[in-house]
Amino acid sequence: MNRDMSDVTRTRNGRPVHHWRRDVVELAALFTAVAVADAVANLIGHGPDGPALLVISALVLAATAGFHVWWARRPGHAPPVTDSDTGARPTVPETRQAGTGTQTPAAQGVDSTLWRMRTTVRDEPGSLAALCTALAGHAVDILNLQTHPLADGTVDEFLLRAPGLLTAGEITRAVALAGGTDTWIERADAHDLVDAPTRVLSLATRTALDAAELPLALRQLLGRCTIRSLPAHPVGGARSPETVPVEGALEDTVMRLRAPEGGVITVERPYLPFTPTEFARARALVELDARLGPRIPRSQDVLTLPEGREITVRRADTGDVEAAKAMHERCSARTLGLRYHGPVGDADRYLNHLLSPRFGRTLAVQTASGRIVGLGHLLWDGDETEVALLVEDDWQRRGIGSELLGRLVGMAVEAGCESVYAVTQASNTGMVAAMRGLGLPLDYQIEEGTLVITARLAAVPAEPGGAVAAMGWLSGAGEAGRAEAP
């Protein structure tokens, strides 16, 4: 449209700026109106109704001047609506989003909060758009989005960055008004910023390197959940778990998968039902673990005891069952009783379970001749983690137990565990001293002579090796003054 922009009212810093030519035109119009009024007054001023007509003319001129002033000072018109502007964009004061000139709360220096949210929407065009529009109306930035198709709808999972003053209730109300149902929301952290394919590939890599990673990988994949591994032939005469189909079974908040070695892996998440997509991902991890078979990292550390003898600390598995049995036979009844919390005549029945990487991680201490003289277990117990130690009588009081305990706790930190607990007898002063030597907050519970010590790991660095390095557990097994846990 060709138009002389010099005649258009412009704005500078939000205020109208008038061109001088427009002012000249307005003055000319005013002088013309005065001249016309004077002529009319001369014509009718001497008539019988002259005074009345003059008063009426004055009122008309005053009204016209008032209208002119209002017209000149009214707010400027908005730009014309084009065909491409549907008017559906929400107005978000003082915000700008990436790619559109809008600032996010973080860009303005306003505190923001990360949220993970899941909601169900109708599987029809425009339902997701309405949801995104509702979130944008509250200055909520969508960082990531996953969709989980269902038979009667779609579950949308969001990673959101919202203004710090915006509460979870306000977000869920906005989602409900936009058509979202069964909405669940919780705080997120920086780890959730990793996109889903990258996270799944990382978990698959960890599982491929170490069979003991499978329960941890499932927990990180599915969030807060309880994972239990039930062997096909439980020890102690317990009833075998019910078999599940090869493809597994999904029942709302519970999924059951066939364990690679037989048995059943049960995953429970009562607060949030599993989606078919999550079930398929979990099943793929279990299938990968089954195809690769038993495996553990083969790294080992050689340490020197105060008397100059060398020992090796390494990962152990079911291939060490016979050597572990031989060590049990060399241990005294008291040592076995402290480890297994009572008289034990056939502790070797439990070794296949304890040494299996499906149920946790085991460290073995062996001499230069290859004889195992100490075992440390980190056991996945549902959503908790247990540590247990056994050191042969002739090798106690040399720092081996504390070395094993420190390494096991370091593994627990790297696995993301919030705490570890040890079950022993109240008379086991060596185990108590070893737990106190960790330098971590401890909780004690005792009942009928059985002592449960829980160490809280929240303040320990989570970087690989961070927990161990921070507390100096790798400075040498023979360090003076180190307590020994039998």
N, C-alpha and C positions, 0 to 999 in steps of 0.2 A: 504494500500500500504506500503510494507516494504521498508524503506529507511533510510540510515545512516544520521541522522539530523546534525551530526558534519560537513558534507561536504556542508551544505546548508547555504547560506548567510542569516544571521539573522539581526534584527534591534533592536537598543536600543535607546530610546528617538528620534526615527525617523531617525537615521543615520545607514548606513550599517556597520556591524562588520564582518571582515574576519578572518577565522580561520588560525592559523600559518601553517597548512599543505598545505593549498591552496597557501600561499606565497612561500613555498619551491618548489611546483610543477611549479609555474610560473618562479622562478629563474632557475630551471633545464632546462625548455624549452628555456629560453633566452640563457643560455650557449651553449646548443645544436645548436641553430640557429647560434651563433657566430662561433662555430667550423665548421659547414657546410659551412658557408660563407668563412672562411679562406681556407678550402680545395679547394673550387671552385676557389678562387682567385689564388692559387698556380698552379692550372691546366691550367687556361686560361690566367693567367697574362702575360705569355711570348708569346702568340699568336699575330697575326696581329690585331685582333679585341679585344684584351684584355681590353684596357682602356674603350672602349665603353660598353662592357659587365659589367665591374665593376660598372660604373655609373648607368646602368640600375638596377643592383642588389641592389645598395644602395637605389635607389628610391623605389623599391619594398619593401625592409625591412622597410623603413621609413613609407610607407603606411600601412604595416602590424602592425607596432608598434602603429600608430595613431588609427587604428581600434580597437586594443586591449585595448588601454586606454579608448576609448569611450565605449566599451562593458563593461569594469569593472566599469565605473562610471555611467552607465545609471540607471534610477529609477527602483526600484524593481518591479517585476510583481505582479499584484493583485491576490488574492486567486482564485483558479479555481471555475467557476460557477457550482453549483450543480443542480440536477434536481428540488429541492424544491425552488430554487431561481429564480423567474421569472423576476427579474430586474424591477418590478413595484414600488418598494419602492422609494419615493422621497428622494433626498439628501437635508437635512436641516442642514446647517452648525451650529455648536455650540448649537444644541438643543437636548434634550433628552426627550422622552415621557415616561409616566408611563408604566411599564411592558416591555419596549424595550430598556432601558438604555438611553432614551432621556430626556433631561432636558427641562421643560417648561420655558417660559420667566420668570415666577414668581420664579422658582427655581434658576435662574441665577441672581436674584436680579434686573431684568429688569422690568420697569413698564408695567402693563398689563391692559387691558380694557375688561369689560364684554359687550357682545352684544347679543341681541335677533334678530334672523334672520328667515325669512320665505321665501321659494322659491318653485316653482313648477318644478317637473322633470317628464320625461317620465316614464311610468309604464312598465319598461322593465329591465331585469337583467343587472347589472353593472352600472346603472345610478347613484345610490346612492354612489357606490364605487368611481366613477369618481369625484363626488362632494367632498367626504371626502379626496381624494387624492389632489385635488386642494387646499383645506383648509390647509392640512398638509404641502403643499409646501410653505405656507406663515407662518409657525410655529403657526398656529391657533389650539387651543386645543378644542375639542368638549366635553362639560361637560354634555349635555343632548340632547336627540333627540326624537321628537314625529313625527309620520307620520299620515297624514289625507288623506285617500284614496278618490279620486274623480272618476267621470265617465271616464274622459279622461286623467288621470294622478294622481300624488300623490303630496300633499303639505307636505313638510318636514319643521319642525320647530326646530331650533337649539338654544341652549344656548352655546355661544362661549366665550373663553378667548383668546384674541389676544394680540400681542405685542402693547405696548402703542403708538408706532409711526405708526402703521398700520391704515389707515383711512377706513371709511365705504365704500368710493368709490373703494378703492383697493380690498376690500373683495368682493363687488358685481361684480366687473369686473372679478375676478377669478372665481366666481360662474357662471357667464354668459358664460365664455369660457368652463366651464365644463358641460354646458347644462342646467343650471338653468334659469328659466324665471319668470317674475312677482315677482322679488325679493324685499322684504321689510326688512329694518334693522333699529334698534334703540338701544340706550344705555340701558343696563340692570343694576340691582343692586343686592345686596345680597339676597333680598327676592325672586328673580327668581331662586335661587339655590335649592329651595324646589321642589322636583319632582312633576309631575302633579297629580298622584293618591293621594299623601299626601295632596296637596293643595285642591283638590276637597273634600276629606273627612273632612278636617278642615272647609271648607266653609259649608258643609252639617251639621256639628255639630253646627256651629253658627246659621244657619237658623233654626235648630230644637229647639234651646233654646229660640229664640227671633224672632217673625214674622217680626219685623222691620229690620232685617238683610238681608232680601231677596234682595232688590235693591243693597245693598252694596256687597253682595256675588256675584251677577251677574256682578257687575262692576269689582271686583277683579278677577273673573274668565275670563272675556273677555277683560281686559285691558282698555285703554282709550276709553270710549264710553258714550253715552247719554242715560239714561233710564228714561222713562216716564210711570207713572201709570195713566190710564184713568178710572175713575169709571164707572160702568154700567149706573148710573143715576147721571150725574154731577149736582152740585148745580148751582143755578142761571139760570136755563132753558137752559143751553148749550146743544148742540146736542150730543146724545149718540154716543160713538165710534162704528165703524163697528165691527161686530162680526167676530171672527176668528175660524177656525176649532179647535176641541179639541186637535189635535196633533200640533197645531200651524202652522205658515207659515214662510218660509225662502225665502227672496228675495235679494240675493247678499249681500249688506251692511246693510240690515234691517231685523230684525226678530221680529215677533209678536207672543206673547204667551197669552193664555187665563188666566186671573188673577184668583186666587182661589175664590174670592168673586164675580166674575162676570167681567165685564170690560176687559180691554186689557193692557198688559205690552208690550211697544214698546222699542226695543233696537236698536240704530243706531251707526255704526262705519264707517264713510265715507272713512277713509283712508285705510281700509283693509277689504276685504270681509270676511264674516263668512264662516267657513267650516261646513259640515254636522256633524262632530264630536263635534264642539263647540255648535252647535244648539242642539244636543242630550243632552249634559251636562247641558245646560241652562234649557232645558225642564224638565230634571230630578229634578233639584233644585226646580222648580216651582211646580212640582207634589208632591214633599216631603212636601213643605209648605202647599199645599192644603189638603193633607191627615191629617196633624197634627192639622189644624184649628187654630183659634185665640189663641195666647199665648204671655205672656210677663213675664220677670223675676219679682219675687215678693219681691225682696229685698227692704228695706226701711231704712232711717236714721232718727233718732229723734234728733232735735236740740232745744236748749233753747234760747229764746229771752231775751233781756236785762231786761225786767220786770219780768222774771221768768217763763213765759208761754212756754209750749212745742209745737212744731210743728213737723210734719212728712213729709219728702220728699220721694216720691215713684213714680214709673212708673204708668201711667194711660193709659186706652184704652177706647173702645166704651162702656164698662160696666159702665163708669163714666159719660155718657152723661147727665143723669138727674141731678146729683149733679153739673155738670158744668153749665147746664141751670139755676139752682137755683142761682149760683154765679153770672151769667150774670145779672139776675134780680135785684140783690143787688148792682150792679155797677152803678155809675152815667153815664149820657150821655157823659160827658167829658172823663171819663176813657175809655168807649167803643170807643169813637171817636179817641182817641190817639192810641188805639190798632188796630182798623180796618180802620184808616185813613179817617174817615168821619162819618156822622150820621148813626147809625145802629139801626134798629128797630127789626130785626129778625136775630141776629147773631147766634142764636142757629141752624139755617139751616146749618151752616158750621161745627158744632161740630162733626158730624159723620165722616166727612172727616179729620178734624184736629186731632181727637183722634184715628183714624185708624192707626195701626202699619204698614200698607202697604205703608203709605206715609211719615213716619218719626217716631220720638219718642217724647213722651209727658211726662213731669214731673208734678206732682200735689203736692201742699202743702195743708195739711189738719190739722185741729185742733184736740185736744184730743177727741172731740165729733164726729169726722169724717166729719165735714163740710169742703168742699174745699174752700180755700180762695186765691189760686194762681195757675196759669197754665203757663208752659213754653213749647214751641214747637220747635223741631228741624225738619225741613221739607226738604225732598229730592226734589229739584227743578231741574229736568233734571240733568245736571252735576254741579250744584251749590247747596248750602245749606243755608237755611234761618233760622234765629232764631226769635222768637216772644214771647212776655211776656204779661201777664195780671194778675194784683194783685188787689184784692178787695179794695175799697177806705179805709175802716177802718183798713186795714193791711198794708198800704203803709208807706214808710219812716222808715221801721224797718230792712232793709237789705234783705228782702225776694227776691226781684227782682234780686239783684246782686248774691245771692246764686244760684238761678235758672239759671241765665245766665252763671255763671262759670261752673256749672255742664254740661250744654248743650254744651258749647265749649269744655269741656273735652271729651264728647262723640264724638264730631265731629273730634277731634284729633285722638281718638282711631279708628274711622271709616276710617281714612286716607284722610279726607277732607283737601284741600289746603287752604280754606277760608270759612268764614261764613259772611252773610250780614243781616242787620236789616233794615226794612223799617218803618219809622215813620214820624211824623211831626217835622218840624224844631223847634217848640215851646216845644217839649218834652225834656226838659233839663235833666230830670231824666234818660231817656234812653241813652242820649249822655254821661252823667257822668258814667253810668254803663259800657258802651262800653269802655270808656277811662280807667276805673278801671281795665280792663283786662291786661293792660301793654303790648299790642300787637301793631304792626304797623297797622294803620287805614287809610282807604281812605274814603273821604267824597264826595258825589255828591248830589246836591240839585237842584230841579226844581219845580217851582210853589208851593213852600211850602212843598214839599215832600222830605224827607232826606233819603238817602241810605248810611249806614255806613258799610264798609267791613273791617273785621279783617283778617289779613294774619296769617296763622297758621304754616308756614314753620319752624320757629325756636322753636316750642313747642315740648317737648319730646313726643314720640309716644308710650311709654310703657303704659300698662293699669294703669290708675290713675296718670300717669306721668305728664300730663298737669295740673291736678287739684292740685297735691301735690306740683309741682314746683312753683305755684303762690299763694298757701295758701288759695284757695277758700273754703276749708273745715274746716277752723279754727273756724267757728261758724257764724250763720246768724246774730247774734246781735252785731257784732264787731263795735266798735265806728268809726264814720266817714264814714261808708259805704253808698254809694249813692243808692237810690231806683229808679228803673224803673217802672213806673205805668203799 
